[in-house]
Amino acid sequence: MTQPMTRLSERTWYRVLACTLGMLASIGLVRYAYSPLVPAMIDQDWLSSSQVGYLGTVNFIGNFIGAIVCAWLSRRFTGGVVCRIALLIGFISVGLSAIDFGPWWLAGCRFMAGLTAAGGMILTPALVAQGVAEKLGGKLISIVFAGSGLGVILLSLTLPLVAGEDPTWGWLYTAALTLVCLIIAWPGLRTRISDSQSTSEGTQQKVYRGKLILLGTAYLFAAAAIVPHSIYLAAYIHEVLKQPISFSMMVYAIYGVGIMLGGPVMGGVVSRLVGRYIALALCMLIGLAAALMVLFTTDIWTAVASGLVLGIAQMGYASIITHRVLVLAGSAGHIKWWGRLTIIFNVSMAAAAFAMGYMIHLGMGYLAGFWMAAGCFVAAFIFALTVTVPKGIDSRI
């Protein structure tokens, strides 16, 4: 008797592809399209330098609210349904961003984009880890996080060719790429195990609340630390280092390479070699090095390389932390606790983006934000050292 063919949406390879494209669209396109377009929007008088930071704050507020809503909706529907809705909202937001109706209009679009980023960041790693062995889950999560880097690379390298220095065409191009990802990924963005089933299977697993709180504190400081690079690096290179807009846009391709490598390298290879405890601390030190590369030299290529270094640190610690949440909270508590940490992450990024925008408004310049980043990475490193592995858990899992 022949076995029934496994549905496409149940095949692990396709679920990995779908979740990777979901991460690519929600983070690499919807969220990070803003950064390479910043120099063009400033040049075309869509925004001022300080308004760039304030809109970053609005985006992170959207992330904050999105994280709360995603966790709530996932308990009432499924993570797959909520992830699809989030990506649809993201597609709409980047399409509407092509219309220059002023800063308030763009603020609304960036708020919507924040809702999408929260959905992608929380739900795609959770979806890909469902129904697979714990060790395999860690590897798949690292692959999914690489999707955000692929999105940044694709966008940064092709934006100058497609859009030139026109923000409108840049946003429309981003919307088209997002739609392609959404169509391909749609069938695979579904929950393999129902929430109720997952809860019943995972109720016996201990939740290490104290360690999760310490992990969240490290994540809070690490979130604030990436704001100067993730929002202002292109503007810094264009305005302070006097490079053309097209070059400044393409700088984010280097940043994207770092984001793409961060998960597989730090969350995969390095974690297997030295354990996730040491790997997480190393990510914070690598991030500190990225901030210092901007602070202690005005060399253009050092500034560009700092984006690569920061990207490795950023997605390295993100992939390690989300897997740490899976280990410390269990499969039943993964979405809930990862959602809580995502809320912390976005509150911190919103505060840091506002602070950097205000510092620029006061005339303190871009470097003040990079000093803030360095201090935050030091704090994140200290807290990362406090998140020791509970007895009985292999630190290399």
For each residue, the residues with C-beta under 8 A, 3 or more apart:
1:
2:
3:
4:
5:
6: 10 11
7: 10 11
8: 11 14 187 188
9: 14 15 18 187 188 190
10: 6 7 15 192
11: 6 7 8 14 15
12: 15 16 132 140
13: 16 17
14: 8 9 11 17 18 187 188
15: 9 10 11 12 18 19 127 128 188 192
16: 12 13 19 20 128 140 143 144
17: 13 14 20 21 184 185 188
18: 9 14 15 21 22 184 185 186 187 188 189
19: 15 16 22 23 124 125 127 128 140 144 147 185 188 189
20: 16 17 23 24 124 143 144 146 147 150
21: 17 18 24 25 147 181 184 185
22: 18 19 25 26 83 87 120 123 124 127 144 147 181 185 189
23: 19 20 26 27 28 120 121 124 125 144 145 147 148 151
24: 20 21 27 28 29 147 148 150 151 154 181
25: 21 22 28 29 30 87 90 91 120 151 177 178 181 182 185
26: 22 23 29 30 31 86 87 90 116 117 119 120 121 124 148
27: 23 24 30 31 32 117 120 121 147 148 151
28: 23 24 25 31 32 147 148 149 150 151 152 153 154 155 256 259
29: 24 25 26 32 33 90 94 151 155 174 177 178 181
30: 25 26 27 33 90 91 93 94 113 116 117 120 174 178
31: 26 27 28 34 59 113 114 116 117
32: 27 28 29 35 36 148 151 152 155 230 252 256
33: 29 30 36 37 94 155 170 171 174
34: 31 37 38 55 56 59 110 113 231
35: 32 38 230 231 233 234 252
36: 32 33 39 155 156 159 170 234 248 249 250 251 252
37: 33 34 40 41 159 167 170 171 249
38: 34 35 41 42 47 52 231 232 234 235
39: 36 42 43 234 235 238 239 245 248 249
40: 37 43 44 163 165 166 167 170 245 249
41: 37 38 44 46 47 52 167
42: 38 39 45 46 47 48 49 52 235 238 239
43: 39 40 165 245
44: 40 41 100 165 166 167
45: 42
46: 41 42 100 103 106 167
47: 38 41 42 51 52 55 103 106
48: 42 51 52
49: 42 52 53 235 239 360
50: 53 54 357 358 360 361
51: 47 48 54 55 103 357
52: 38 41 42 47 48 49 55 56 231 232 235 357
53: 49 50 56 57 231 232 353 354 356 357 358 360
54: 50 51 57 58 103 107 353 354 357
55: 34 47 51 52 58 59 103 106 107 110
56: 34 52 53 59 60 110 227 231 349 350 353 354 356 357
57: 53 54 60 61 350 351 353 354 357
58: 54 55 61 62 107 110 111 114
59: 31 34 55 56 62 63 110 111 113 114 117 350 353
60: 56 57 63 64 114 346 347 349 350 353
61: 57 58 64 65 111 114 346 350
62: 58 59 65 66 110 111 112 113 114 115 117 118
63: 59 60 66 67 114 115 117 118 121 342 345 346 349 350
64: 60 61 67 68 114 118 343 346 347 350
65: 61 62 68 69 114 115 118
66: 62 63 69 70 86 114 115 116 117 118 119 346
67: 63 64 70 71 118 122 339 340 342 343 346
68: 64 65 71 72 339 343
69: 65 66 72 73 115 118
70: 66 67 73 74 82 86 118 119 122 123 339
71: 67 68 74 75 122 335 336 339 340
72: 68 69 75 76
73: 69 70 76 77 81 82 85
74: 70 71 77 78 79 82 123 195 335 339
75: 71 72 195
76: 72 73
77: 73 74 81 82
78: 74 81 82 190 191 194 195
79: 74 82 83 123 126 127 191 195 335
80: 83 84 123 127 189 190 191
81: 73 77 78 84 85 190 191
82: 70 73 74 77 78 79 85 86 119 123
83: 22 79 80 86 87 119 120 123 124 127 189
84: 80 81 87 88 186 189
85: 73 81 82 88 89 119
86: 26 66 70 82 83 89 90 115 116 118 119 120 123
87: 22 25 26 83 84 90 91 116 119 120 178 181 182 185 189
88: 84 85 91 92 182
89: 85 86 92 93 112 115 116 119
90: 25 26 29 30 86 87 93 94 112 113 115 116 117 119 120 178
91: 25 30 87 88 94 95 175 178 179 182
92: 88 89 95 96 112
93: 30 89 90 96 97 109 110 112 113 116
94: 29 30 33 90 91 97 98 109 113 171 174 175 178
95: 91 92 98 171 172 175
96: 92 93 99 105 108 109 112
97: 93 94 106 109 110 113 171
98: 94 95 167 168 169 170 171 172 175
99: 96 105 168
100: 44 46 105 167 168
101: 104 105 106
102: 105 106
103: 46 47 51 54 55 106 107
104: 101 107 108
105: 96 99 100 101 102 108 109
106: 46 47 55 97 101 102 103 109 110
107: 54 55 58 103 104 110 111
108: 96 104 105 111 112
109: 93 94 96 97 105 106 112 113
110: 34 55 56 58 59 62 93 97 106 107 113 114
111: 58 59 61 62 107 108 114 115
112: 62 89 90 92 93 96 108 109 115 116
113: 30 31 34 59 62 90 93 94 97 109 110 116 117
114: 31 58 59 60 61 62 63 64 65 66 110 111 117 118 346
115: 62 63 65 66 69 86 89 90 111 112 118 119
116: 26 30 31 66 86 87 89 90 93 112 113 119 120
117: 26 27 30 31 59 62 63 66 90 113 114 120 121
118: 62 63 64 65 66 67 69 70 86 114 115 121 122 342 346
119: 26 66 70 82 83 85 86 87 89 90 115 116 122 123
120: 22 23 25 26 27 30 83 86 87 90 116 117 123 124
121: 23 26 27 63 117 118 124 125 318 342
122: 67 70 71 118 119 125 126 335 338 339 342
123: 22 70 74 79 80 82 83 86 119 120 126 127 335
124: 19 20 22 23 26 83 120 121 127 128 144 147 189
125: 19 23 121 122 128 129 141 144 145 319 322 338
126: 79 122 123 129 130 334 335 338
127: 15 19 22 79 80 83 123 124 130 189 190 191 192
128: 15 16 19 124 125 132 137 140 141 143 144
129: 125 126 132 137 140 141 326 331 334
130: 126 127 191 192 193 198 331
131: 192 193
132: 12 128 129 136 137 140
133: 136 137
134: 137 138 326 327 397
135: 138 139 397
136: 132 133 139 140
137: 128 129 132 133 134 140 141 323 326
138: 134 135 141 142 267 268 271 323 326 397
139: 135 136 142 143 268
140: 12 16 19 128 129 132 136 137 143 144
141: 125 128 129 137 138 144 145 263 267 319 322 323 326
142: 138 139 145 146 263 264 267 268 319
143: 16 20 128 139 140 146 147 263 264
144: 16 19 20 22 23 124 125 128 140 141 147 263
145: 23 125 141 142 148 149 259 262 263 267 315 318 319 322
146: 20 142 143 149 150 259 260 261 262 263 264 315
147: 19 20 21 22 23 24 27 28 124 143 144 150 151
148: 23 24 26 27 28 32 145 151 152 259 260 315
149: 28 145 146 152 153 256 257 258 259 260 261 262 263 311 315
150: 20 24 28 146 147 153 154 256 260
151: 23 24 25 27 28 29 32 147 148 154 155 177 256
152: 28 32 148 149 155 156 252 253 255 256 259 260 311
153: 28 149 150 156 157 253 256 257 260
154: 24 28 150 151 157 158 177 256
155: 28 29 32 33 36 151 152 158 159 174 177 252 256
156: 36 152 153 159 249 250 251 252 253 255 256
157: 153 154 160 161 250 253
158: 154 155 161 162 173
159: 36 37 155 156 162 163 170 173 249 250
160: 157 163 164 245 246 249 250
161: 157 158
162: 158 159 169 170 173
163: 40 159 160 166 167 168 169 170 173
164: 160 169 246
165: 40 43 44 245 246
166: 40 44 163 169 170
167: 37 40 41 44 46 98 100 163 170 171
168: 98 99 100 163 171 172
169: 98 162 163 164 166 172 173
170: 33 36 37 40 98 159 162 163 166 167 173 174
171: 33 37 94 95 97 98 167 168 174 175
172: 95 98 168 169 175 176
173: 158 159 162 163 169 170 176 177
174: 29 30 33 94 155 170 171 177 178
175: 91 94 95 98 171 172 178 179
176: 172 173 179 180
177: 25 29 151 154 155 173 174 180 181
178: 25 29 30 87 90 91 94 174 175 181 182
179: 91 175 176 182 183
180: 176 177 183 184
181: 21 22 24 25 29 87 177 178 184 185
182: 25 87 88 91 178 179 185 186
183: 179 180 186
184: 17 18 21 180 181
185: 17 18 19 21 22 25 87 181 182 188 189
186: 18 84 182 183 189
187: 8 9 14 18 190
188: 8 9 14 15 17 18 19 185
189: 18 19 22 80 83 84 87 124 127 185 186
190: 9 78 80 81 127 187
191: 78 79 80 81 127 130 194 195
192: 10 15 127 130 131
193: 130 131 197 198 201
194: 78 191 197 198
195: 74 75 78 79 191 198 199
196: 199 200
197: 193 194 200 201
198: 130 193 194 195 201 202 331 332
199: 195 196 202 203 332
200: 196 197 203
201: 193 197 198 331 332
202: 198 199 205 330 331 332 333
203: 199 200 332
204:
205: 202 330 331 332 333
206: 330
207: 212 328 329 330 333 337
208: 211 212 328 329 390
209: 212 213
210: 213 214
211: 208 214 215 328 387 388 390
212: 207 208 209 215 216 325 328 329 337 341
213: 209 210 216 217
214: 210 211 217 218 383 386 387
215: 211 212 218 219 321 324 325 328 341 387
216: 212 213 219 220 340 341 344
217: 213 214 220 221 383
218: 214 215 221 222 280 284 321 380 383 384 386 387
219: 215 216 222 223 317 321 341 344 345 348 380
220: 216 217 223 224 344 345 347 348 380
221: 217 218 224 225 348 376 377 379 380 383
222: 218 219 225 226 283 284 287 314 317 376 377 380
223: 219 220 226 227 344 345 346 348 349 352
224: 220 221 227 348 349 351 352 372 373 376
225: 221 222 287 291 352 372 373 374 376 377 380
226: 222 223 229 230 287 310 313 314 349 373
227: 56 223 224 230 231 232 349 352 353 356 369 372 373
228: 231 232 233 236 291 294 356 366 369 370 372 373
229: 226 232 233 255 290 291 294 306 307 310 373
230: 32 35 226 227 233 255 310 314
231: 34 35 38 52 53 56 227 228 235 353 356
232: 38 52 53 227 228 229 235 236 356 366 369
233: 35 228 229 230 236 237 251 252 255 303 306 307
234: 35 36 38 39 237 238 248 249 251 252
235: 38 39 42 49 52 231 232 238 239 248 366
236: 228 232 233 239 240 241 294 303 366
237: 233 234 240 241 243 247 248 251 300 303 304
238: 39 42 234 235 241 242 243 244 245 247 248
239: 39 42 49 235 236 242 366
240: 236 237 298 365 366
241: 236 237 238 298 300 303
242: 238 239
243: 237 238 247 248 300
244: 238 247 248
245: 39 40 43 160 165 238 248 249
246: 160 164 165 249 250
247: 237 238 243 244 250 251
248: 36 39 234 235 237 238 243 244 245 251
249: 36 37 39 40 156 159 160 234 245 246 252
250: 36 156 157 159 160 246 247 253
251: 36 156 233 234 237 247 248 254 255 304 307
252: 32 35 36 152 155 156 233 234 249 255 256 307
253: 152 153 156 157 250 256 257
254: 251 257 258 304 305 307 308 311
255: 152 156 229 230 233 251 252 258 259 307 308 310 311
256: 28 32 149 150 151 152 153 154 155 156 252 253 259 260 311
257: 149 153 253 254 260 261 308 311
258: 149 254 255 261 262 307 308 309 310 311 312 313 314 315
259: 28 145 146 148 149 152 255 256 262 311 312 314 315
260: 146 148 149 150 152 153 256 257 263 264 311 315
261: 146 149 257 258 264 265 311 312 315
262: 145 146 149 258 259 265 266 267 283 311 312 313 314 315 316 317 318 319
263: 141 142 143 144 145 146 149 260 266 267 268 315 316 318 319
264: 142 143 146 260 261 267 268 269
265: 261 262 268 269 270 312 316
266: 262 263 269 270 271 279 282 283 286 312 313 315 316 317 319 320
267: 138 141 142 145 262 263 264 270 271 276 279 315 316 319 320 323
268: 138 139 142 263 264 265 271 272 319
269: 264 265 266 272 273
270: 265 266 267 273 274 279 282 316
271: 138 266 267 268 274 275 276 279 320 396
272: 268 269 396
273: 269 270
274: 270 271 278 279 282
275: 271 278 279 389 395 396
276: 267 271 279 280 320 323 324 389 395 396 397
277: 280 281 387 388 389 395
278: 274 275 281 282
279: 266 267 270 271 274 275 276 282 283 316 320
280: 218 276 277 283 284 317 320 321 324 384 387
281: 277 278 284 285 381 384 385
282: 266 270 274 278 279 285 286 316
283: 222 262 266 279 280 286 287 312 313 316 317 320 384
284: 218 222 280 281 287 288 313 317 377 378 380 381 384
285: 281 282 288 289 377 381
286: 266 282 283 289 290 309 312 313 316
287: 222 225 226 283 284 290 291 309 310 313 314 317 373 377 380
288: 284 285 291 292 374 377 378 381
289: 285 286 292 293 309
290: 229 286 287 293 294 306 307 309 310 313 373
291: 225 228 229 287 288 294 295 306 310 370 371 373 374 377
292: 288 289 295 296 374
293: 289 290 296 297 302 303 305 306 309
294: 228 229 236 290 291 297 302 303 306 367 370
295: 291 292 367 370 371 374
296: 292 293
297: 293 294 302 303
298: 240 241 303
299: 302 303
300: 237 241 243 303 304
301: 304 305
302: 293 294 297 299 305 306
303: 233 236 237 241 293 294 297 298 299 300 306 307
304: 237 251 254 300 301 307 308
305: 254 293 301 302 308 309
306: 229 233 290 291 293 294 302 303 309 310
307: 229 233 251 252 254 255 258 290 303 304 310 311
308: 254 255 257 258 304 305 311 312
309: 258 286 287 289 290 293 305 306 312 313
310: 226 229 230 255 258 287 290 291 306 307 313 314
311: 149 152 254 255 256 257 258 259 260 261 262 307 308 314 315
312: 258 259 261 262 265 266 283 286 308 309 315 316
313: 226 258 262 266 283 284 286 287 290 309 310 316 317 377
314: 222 226 230 258 259 262 287 310 311 317 318
315: 145 146 148 149 258 259 260 261 262 263 266 267 311 312 318 319
316: 262 263 265 266 267 270 279 282 283 286 312 313 319 320
317: 219 222 262 266 280 283 284 287 313 314 320 321 380 384
318: 121 145 262 263 314 315 321 322
319: 125 141 142 145 262 263 266 267 268 315 316 322 323
320: 266 267 271 276 279 280 283 316 317 323 324
321: 215 218 219 280 317 318 324 325 341
322: 125 141 145 318 319 325 326 338
323: 137 138 141 267 276 319 320 326 327
324: 215 276 280 320 321 327 328 387
325: 212 215 321 322 328 329 334 337 338 341
326: 129 134 137 138 141 322 323 329 330 331 334 338
327: 134 323 324 393 397
328: 207 208 211 212 215 324 325 337 390
329: 207 208 212 325 326 332 333 334 336 337 338
330: 202 205 206 207 326 333 334
331: 129 130 198 201 202 205 326 334
332: 198 199 201 202 203 205 329
333: 202 205 207 329 330 336 337
334: 126 129 325 326 329 330 331 337 338
335: 71 74 79 122 123 126 338 339
336: 71 329 333 339 340
337: 207 212 325 328 329 333 334 340 341
338: 122 125 126 322 325 326 329 334 335 341 342
339: 67 68 70 71 74 122 335 336 342 343
340: 67 71 216 336 337 343 344
341: 212 215 216 219 321 325 337 338 344 345
342: 63 67 118 121 122 338 339 345 346
343: 64 67 68 339 340 346 347
344: 216 219 220 223 340 341 347 348
345: 63 219 220 223 341 342 348 349
346: 60 61 63 64 66 67 114 118 223 342 343 349 350
347: 60 64 220 343 344 350 351
348: 219 220 221 223 224 344 345 351 352
349: 56 60 63 223 224 226 227 345 346 352 353
350: 56 57 59 60 61 63 64 346 347 353 354
351: 57 224 347 348 354 355
352: 223 224 225 227 348 349 355 356 369 372 376
353: 53 54 56 57 59 60 227 231 349 350 356 357
354: 53 54 56 57 350 351 357 358
355: 351 352 358 359 369 372
356: 53 56 227 228 231 232 352 353 359 360 368 369 372
357: 50 51 52 53 54 56 57 353 354 360 361
358: 50 53 354 355 361 362
359: 355 356 362 364 365 368 369 372
360: 49 50 53 356 357 363 364 365 366 368 369
361: 50 357 358
362: 358 359
363: 360
364: 359 360 368
365: 240 359 360 368
366: 228 232 235 236 239 240 360 369 370
367: 294 295 370 371
368: 356 359 360 364 365 371 372
369: 227 228 232 352 355 356 359 360 366 372 373
370: 228 291 294 295 366 367 373 374
371: 291 295 367 368 374 375
372: 224 225 227 228 352 355 356 359 368 369 375 376
373: 224 225 226 227 228 229 287 290 291 369 370 376 377
374: 225 288 291 292 295 370 371 377 378
375: 371 372 378 379
376: 221 222 224 225 352 372 373 379 380
377: 221 222 225 284 285 287 288 291 313 373 374 380 381
378: 284 288 374 375 381 382
379: 221 375 376 382 383
380: 218 219 220 221 222 225 284 287 317 376 377 383 384
381: 281 284 285 288 377 378 384 385
382: 378 379 385 386
383: 214 217 218 221 379 380 386 387
384: 218 280 281 283 284 317 380 381 387
385: 281 381 382
386: 214 218 382 383
387: 211 214 215 218 277 280 324 383 384
388: 211 277
389: 275 276 277 393 394 395
390: 208 211 328 393
391:
392:
393: 327 389 390 397
394: 389 397
395: 275 276 277 389
396: 271 272 275 276
397: 134 135 138 276 327 393 394
